[in-house]
Amino acid sequence: MMSMRRRTLKVATYVTLLALASCGDRGTQEERSAVPAQRPGPAAVPEFNVGHVGHDHQLALYVAALEGDALEPRCGAYLKEIKRKEVYDLMEGGTRCARLHLIKVGGGSRMPAAMERGEIDIGLGGVAPVAFFVDKGNPFKIVFPLQTDGDMLVMRPDFPATDWNSFVDHVNSSDRALKIGYKAPVAVAKLIFAKGLDTEAIRVATAPGEEGGKIGLVNLQGEGNMVPSLLSGAVDGFVINQPHASTAVYKKAGKIVCDLSTLPPAGKWEQHPCCCVAATESVIAGHRGILKAFLKVLHAATELITSDQQLAIRDAAAWTKLPEEVERDSVPSVKYLNVPTAKWKSGMETWAEMMADLGKFTGSLRDKSAREVADSICDLSIIEEILSESEAQDVSW
């Protein structure tokens, strides 16, 4: 007769396999064991670390976490809170598919750097830093577009310019070089700003004290240093993503001169890709069903953001702990996206061209065309699958 212990183990194994089947996982045993290991226990499921920056460009994740099972009718999946802002169970079809640990990793290159070190399996962050790390040989793919726009030029409150054109006029007429801060070398806002200056033929100083430069770009090494640097006079302004621009306004430390999507060349930066969801190739290959369920939740959360802006603002403030007044100004300036539109895809090629022109590609992406780079860094098959299934089922998301 089978012992009680063996029978319990057999049932537990069956429950675990049933959970994985519900989430549609595929792949060989070798692929599945690549990341991450299942933890022992009668209801063991794969556990994943999900890195995020913590600002409202990644609002879809926060709405998904805060709204919980309210999203289930929209997509059949949701995040069940285990520990607020930190641990969530991914549920699909009433079954627990995976446990997600949400980890704040910081902006710029910090998200893909954390993925490179193996600290996270899935990450929300900027498209340009992800491309930079793929070029270095890392097996990452962009799997979901989170949003576009939401990057600003902020100057001290008494600065005379009120838009890009008046900013350019002031720079050209000034006898003093302006110091403009940025958070990281391949941050989206910094790249757009540098291209705008180049289009206007404004010379940028490449070293402190260099003669002839009209703008000195200063690496402030993170979002947290922006407002203090402006208040101390270390910089005259900075380029940054939301909600940091609106925070500067709220604290009366600065004013928004212009949205970077308006910079020249005309129309080039409208709806520019900014944040995305990236995953390691081992997660994509070995845990595709789980990743698909997670992206379904983000897709549904984005629909909720666009249909109920007041809820979006409230959830943004709840997660970021910023005053609701800040998020009321910030959230409407961001275009939240859950579909790889033609504009988004062309924007990815624009990033590829720019990164190549700046000499940022020195590895696997070097000498590739813009289209080849975009194809190399993206795997949009899962989101396209989700969209196709929703259309076939006539589901209104």
C-alpha positions as CSV (number, residue, x, y, z in Angstrom):
1,M,0.0,0.0,0.0
2,M,1.3,3.5,-0.9
3,S,2.4,5.3,2.3
4,M,0.6,8.5,3.3
5,R,3.8,10.5,2.7
6,R,4.2,9.1,-0.9
7,R,0.6,9.8,-1.6
8,T,0.8,13.4,-0.3
9,L,3.9,14.0,-2.5
10,K,2.2,12.5,-5.5
11,V,-0.9,14.8,-5.0
12,A,1.4,17.8,-4.4
13,T,3.3,17.1,-7.6
14,Y,0.0,16.8,-9.5
15,V,-1.3,20.2,-8.1
16,T,2.0,21.9,-9.2
17,L,1.8,20.5,-12.7
18,L,-1.8,21.5,-12.9
19,A,-0.9,25.0,-12.0
20,L,1.7,25.2,-14.6
21,A,-0.6,23.8,-17.2
22,S,-3.2,26.4,-16.4
23,C,-0.7,29.1,-17.2
24,G,0.2,27.4,-20.4
25,D,3.9,26.9,-19.7
26,R,5.9,25.3,-22.4
27,G,9.5,24.3,-22.9
28,T,11.9,21.5,-22.1
29,Q,12.8,20.6,-18.6
30,E,16.2,22.2,-19.2
31,E,14.6,25.5,-20.2
32,R,12.2,25.4,-17.3
33,S,14.9,24.8,-14.8
34,A,17.0,27.6,-16.2
35,V,15.1,30.3,-14.1
36,P,13.9,30.4,-11.5
37,A,14.0,27.3,-9.3
38,Q,10.7,26.1,-7.7
39,R,10.8,26.2,-4.0
40,P,9.8,23.1,-2.0
41,G,6.3,22.8,-0.6
42,P,2.9,21.3,-1.4
43,A,1.9,24.3,-3.6
44,A,5.3,25.2,-5.1
45,V,5.2,27.5,-8.1
46,P,7.9,29.3,-10.0
47,E,9.1,32.6,-8.4
48,F,10.3,35.6,-10.4
49,N,11.9,38.9,-9.4
50,V,10.3,41.8,-11.3
51,G,12.3,45.0,-11.3
52,H,10.8,48.4,-11.7
53,V,11.8,52.0,-11.3
54,G,9.0,53.3,-9.1
55,H,7.8,56.2,-11.1
56,D,4.5,56.6,-13.0
57,H,5.8,55.7,-16.4
58,Q,5.3,52.2,-15.1
59,L,1.9,52.8,-13.8
60,A,0.4,49.7,-15.4
61,L,2.3,47.5,-12.9
62,Y,1.1,49.6,-10.0
63,V,-2.5,49.6,-11.1
64,A,-2.4,45.8,-11.6
65,A,-1.0,45.4,-8.1
66,L,-3.4,47.8,-6.4
67,E,-6.6,46.9,-8.2
68,G,-6.1,43.1,-7.7
69,D,-8.9,40.8,-8.9
70,A,-10.9,43.7,-10.4
71,L,-8.9,43.0,-13.5
72,E,-9.9,39.3,-13.7
73,P,-13.1,39.9,-15.7
74,R,-11.1,41.9,-18.3
75,C,-8.4,39.2,-19.0
76,G,-8.9,36.2,-16.8
77,A,-5.8,36.9,-14.7
78,Y,-4.8,39.2,-11.9
79,L,-2.2,39.9,-9.2
80,K,-3.1,38.7,-5.7
81,E,-1.5,40.7,-3.0
82,I,0.6,38.8,-0.5
83,K,2.8,41.7,0.8
84,R,1.8,45.2,-0.3
85,K,4.2,46.5,-3.0
86,E,6.5,43.6,-2.7
87,V,5.0,40.1,-3.1
88,Y,2.1,39.1,-5.4
89,D,0.7,35.8,-6.7
90,L,0.0,35.7,-10.4
91,M,-3.5,34.1,-10.8
92,E,-5.1,32.9,-14.0
93,G,-8.3,30.9,-14.3
94,G,-8.5,30.6,-10.5
95,T,-5.1,29.0,-10.3
96,R,-1.9,30.4,-8.8
97,C,0.7,30.4,-11.6
98,A,3.7,32.1,-10.1
99,R,4.9,34.2,-7.2
100,L,6.2,37.7,-8.2
101,H,8.6,39.7,-6.1
102,L,8.5,43.3,-7.0
103,I,11.9,45.0,-6.6
104,K,12.6,48.7,-7.0
105,V,15.9,48.9,-9.0
106,G,16.2,52.5,-10.1
107,G,16.1,54.2,-13.5
108,G,18.4,54.6,-16.5
109,S,20.8,51.7,-16.9
110,R,20.1,50.3,-13.4
111,M,17.2,48.0,-14.5
112,P,19.0,46.2,-17.2
113,A,22.2,46.1,-15.1
114,A,20.2,44.3,-12.4
115,M,19.0,41.9,-15.0
116,E,22.6,41.4,-16.2
117,R,23.6,40.5,-12.6
118,G,20.8,38.0,-12.4
119,E,18.9,39.9,-9.7
120,I,15.7,40.2,-11.7
121,D,14.1,38.1,-14.4
122,I,11.6,40.6,-15.8
123,G,12.2,44.4,-15.8
124,L,10.3,47.6,-16.5
125,G,12.6,50.4,-17.7
126,G,13.8,52.5,-20.6
127,V,14.1,51.1,-24.2
128,A,17.4,52.7,-24.8
129,P,19.2,51.2,-21.8
130,V,17.8,47.8,-22.6
131,A,19.2,48.1,-26.2
132,F,22.6,49.2,-24.8
133,F,22.7,46.0,-22.7
134,V,21.6,43.7,-25.5
135,D,24.5,45.1,-27.5
136,K,26.8,44.0,-24.7
137,G,25.7,40.5,-25.4
138,N,22.9,40.1,-22.8
139,P,20.1,37.7,-23.7
140,F,17.2,40.2,-23.1
141,K,14.2,41.0,-25.2
142,I,11.6,43.8,-25.1
143,V,8.3,42.0,-24.8
144,F,5.8,44.8,-24.1
145,P,5.5,48.6,-24.8
146,L,4.5,50.4,-21.6
147,Q,4.1,54.0,-22.7
148,T,5.4,56.9,-24.8
149,D,6.3,60.5,-24.1
150,G,6.4,62.0,-20.6
151,D,9.9,63.5,-20.8
152,M,10.4,67.2,-20.0
153,L,12.9,70.1,-19.9
154,V,12.9,71.7,-16.5
155,M,14.6,75.0,-15.7
156,R,14.9,77.2,-12.6
157,P,11.7,79.2,-11.9
158,D,13.2,82.6,-13.0
159,F,14.4,81.3,-16.4
160,P,12.9,83.5,-19.1
161,A,12.1,80.8,-21.7
162,T,8.6,79.4,-21.9
163,D,9.0,76.9,-24.8
164,W,11.7,75.3,-26.9
165,N,12.1,78.1,-29.3
166,S,12.6,80.7,-26.6
167,F,15.0,78.4,-24.8
168,V,17.1,78.2,-28.0
169,D,17.0,82.0,-28.4
170,H,18.2,82.4,-24.8
171,V,21.0,79.9,-25.2
172,N,22.3,81.5,-28.4
173,S,22.2,85.1,-26.9
174,S,23.7,84.2,-23.6
175,D,27.3,84.9,-22.8
176,R,27.3,82.1,-20.3
177,A,27.1,78.3,-20.9
178,L,24.1,76.7,-19.3
179,K,24.5,73.5,-17.2
180,I,21.8,71.0,-17.9
181,G,21.6,67.8,-15.8
182,Y,20.5,64.3,-16.9
183,K,20.1,61.1,-14.9
184,A,22.1,58.6,-17.0
185,P,24.2,58.5,-20.2
186,V,21.6,56.5,-22.2
187,A,18.5,57.9,-20.6
188,V,15.7,58.6,-23.1
189,A,15.3,62.3,-22.1
190,K,19.1,63.0,-22.4
191,L,19.3,61.4,-25.9
192,I,16.3,63.4,-27.2
193,F,17.7,66.7,-25.7
194,A,21.2,66.1,-27.2
195,K,19.7,65.4,-30.6
196,G,17.5,68.6,-30.3
197,L,20.6,70.7,-29.5
198,D,22.5,69.1,-32.5
199,T,19.6,69.9,-34.8
200,E,19.7,73.6,-33.6
201,A,23.5,73.6,-34.1
202,I,24.0,74.4,-30.5
203,R,27.5,73.4,-29.4
204,V,27.7,71.2,-26.3
205,A,30.7,71.3,-24.0
206,T,32.2,67.8,-23.6
207,A,34.3,68.7,-20.6
208,P,34.1,71.1,-17.7
209,G,35.4,74.6,-18.5
210,E,35.6,73.8,-22.3
211,E,35.6,77.0,-24.3
212,G,32.9,77.7,-26.9
213,G,30.2,75.4,-25.6
214,K,26.8,76.9,-25.1
215,I,25.4,73.9,-23.1
216,G,27.3,71.8,-20.5
217,L,25.6,68.4,-19.9
218,V,26.0,67.1,-16.4
219,N,25.4,63.5,-15.3
220,L,23.6,63.8,-12.0
221,Q,23.5,60.0,-11.6
222,G,19.9,59.4,-10.8
223,E,16.5,61.0,-10.5
224,G,17.0,61.8,-6.8
225,N,19.7,64.3,-7.5
226,M,17.7,66.4,-9.9
227,V,15.8,68.8,-7.6
228,P,18.6,69.2,-5.1
229,S,21.0,70.1,-7.8
230,L,18.6,72.7,-9.2
231,L,18.0,74.2,-5.8
232,S,21.7,74.4,-5.0
233,G,22.5,76.0,-8.3
234,A,24.7,73.2,-9.4
235,V,22.7,73.1,-12.7
236,D,20.4,75.6,-14.4
237,G,18.0,72.9,-15.4
238,F,17.6,69.2,-16.2
239,V,15.9,66.8,-18.6
240,I,13.9,64.1,-16.9
241,N,10.9,61.8,-17.2
242,Q,7.8,62.3,-15.2
243,P,6.8,62.6,-12.4
244,H,10.1,64.2,-11.5
245,A,9.4,67.3,-13.6
246,S,6.0,67.8,-12.0
247,T,7.6,67.2,-8.6
248,A,10.1,70.1,-9.3
249,V,7.1,72.4,-10.1
250,Y,5.2,71.3,-7.0
251,K,8.3,72.1,-4.8
252,K,8.7,75.4,-6.6
253,A,12.2,74.4,-7.5
254,G,11.7,74.7,-11.2
255,K,9.3,75.1,-14.1
256,I,8.6,72.9,-17.1
257,V,9.8,74.8,-20.3
258,C,8.7,72.2,-22.8
259,D,7.7,68.6,-23.4
260,L,10.6,66.9,-25.2
261,S,8.2,65.3,-27.7
262,T,8.1,68.8,-29.3
263,L,11.8,69.0,-30.0
264,P,13.2,69.1,-33.6
265,P,13.3,67.6,-36.0
266,A,9.6,68.3,-36.2
267,G,7.4,65.3,-35.4
268,K,10.3,63.0,-34.8
269,W,9.8,62.6,-31.1
270,E,6.0,62.6,-30.9
271,Q,4.9,59.4,-29.1
272,H,8.6,58.4,-28.7
273,P,9.0,55.0,-27.0
274,C,10.2,55.4,-23.4
275,C,9.5,52.6,-20.9
276,C,9.0,48.9,-21.8
277,V,8.8,45.5,-20.3
278,A,11.9,43.3,-20.9
279,A,12.5,39.7,-20.0
280,T,15.4,37.3,-20.2
281,E,15.3,34.8,-23.0
282,S,15.3,32.0,-20.5
283,V,12.0,33.3,-19.0
284,I,10.5,33.7,-22.5
285,A,11.5,30.2,-23.6
286,G,11.0,28.3,-20.4
287,H,8.0,30.1,-18.8
288,R,6.2,31.6,-21.8
289,G,2.7,30.9,-20.4
290,I,3.5,32.6,-17.1
291,L,5.0,35.6,-18.9
292,K,1.9,35.7,-21.1
293,A,-0.4,35.7,-18.1
294,F,1.6,38.6,-16.6
295,L,1.4,40.6,-19.8
296,K,-2.3,40.0,-20.0
297,V,-2.6,41.7,-16.6
298,L,-0.5,44.6,-17.7
299,H,-2.6,45.0,-20.9
300,A,-5.8,45.0,-18.9
301,A,-4.3,47.5,-16.3
302,T,-3.4,49.8,-19.2
303,E,-6.9,49.7,-20.5
304,L,-8.1,50.7,-17.0
305,I,-5.6,53.6,-16.9
306,T,-6.9,55.0,-20.2
307,S,-10.6,54.6,-19.4
308,D,-10.4,55.9,-15.8
309,Q,-7.8,58.7,-15.4
310,Q,-9.0,59.5,-11.9
311,L,-8.3,56.0,-10.8
312,A,-4.9,56.1,-12.5
313,I,-4.0,59.3,-10.7
314,R,-5.1,58.0,-7.4
315,D,-3.2,54.7,-7.8
316,A,-0.1,56.6,-9.0
317,A,-0.1,58.7,-5.9
318,A,-0.7,55.7,-3.7
319,W,2.2,53.8,-5.1
320,T,4.8,56.6,-5.5
321,K,3.8,58.3,-2.3
322,L,3.8,61.7,-4.1
323,P,1.1,64.3,-3.5
324,E,-1.9,63.6,-5.7
325,E,-1.4,67.1,-7.1
326,V,1.9,66.0,-8.6
327,E,0.4,62.9,-10.2
328,R,-2.6,65.0,-11.4
329,D,-0.1,67.0,-13.4
330,S,2.1,64.1,-14.4
331,V,-0.2,61.2,-15.5
332,P,-2.0,63.1,-18.3
333,S,1.4,64.0,-19.9
334,V,2.2,60.3,-20.4
335,K,0.6,58.2,-23.2
336,Y,0.1,54.7,-21.7
337,L,0.4,52.0,-24.3
338,N,-0.2,48.3,-24.5
339,V,-0.1,47.7,-28.2
340,P,3.0,47.9,-30.4
341,T,1.6,50.5,-32.7
342,A,3.2,51.5,-36.1
343,K,4.3,54.7,-34.4
344,W,5.9,52.8,-31.6
345,K,7.7,50.5,-34.0
346,S,9.1,53.3,-36.1
347,G,10.2,55.0,-32.8
348,M,12.2,51.9,-31.9
349,E,14.0,52.2,-35.2
350,T,14.6,55.9,-34.5
351,W,16.3,54.9,-31.2
352,A,18.4,52.4,-33.1
353,E,19.6,55.0,-35.5
354,M,20.4,57.5,-32.7
355,M,22.3,55.0,-30.6
356,A,24.3,53.9,-33.6
357,D,25.1,57.6,-34.6
358,L,26.3,58.2,-31.0
359,G,28.6,55.2,-31.1
360,K,26.7,53.4,-28.4
361,F,26.6,50.1,-30.2
362,T,30.0,48.4,-30.2
363,G,29.0,44.8,-29.8
364,S,26.3,42.5,-31.3
365,L,24.2,45.4,-32.7
366,R,27.1,47.2,-34.4
367,D,26.7,47.7,-38.1
368,K,23.1,46.4,-38.1
369,S,20.4,48.4,-39.8
370,A,17.8,50.2,-37.7
371,R,15.2,47.5,-38.6
372,E,17.6,44.7,-37.7
373,V,18.4,46.3,-34.4
374,A,14.7,46.7,-33.5
375,D,14.1,43.0,-34.5
376,S,17.1,41.9,-32.5
377,I,16.0,43.6,-29.2
378,C,12.2,42.9,-29.4
379,D,10.1,39.8,-29.1
380,L,6.6,41.0,-29.5
381,S,5.1,37.5,-30.3
382,I,3.4,37.2,-26.9
383,I,1.6,40.5,-26.9
384,E,0.6,39.9,-30.5
385,E,-0.8,36.5,-29.4
386,I,-2.8,38.2,-26.7
387,L,-4.2,40.7,-29.1
388,S,-5.1,38.1,-31.7
389,E,-6.9,36.0,-29.1
390,S,-8.8,38.9,-27.7
391,E,-10.0,39.8,-31.2
392,A,-11.0,36.2,-31.9
393,Q,-13.0,36.1,-28.7
394,D,-14.5,39.5,-29.3
395,V,-13.2,40.6,-25.9
396,S,-13.5,44.3,-25.1
397,W,-10.3,45.3,-23.2
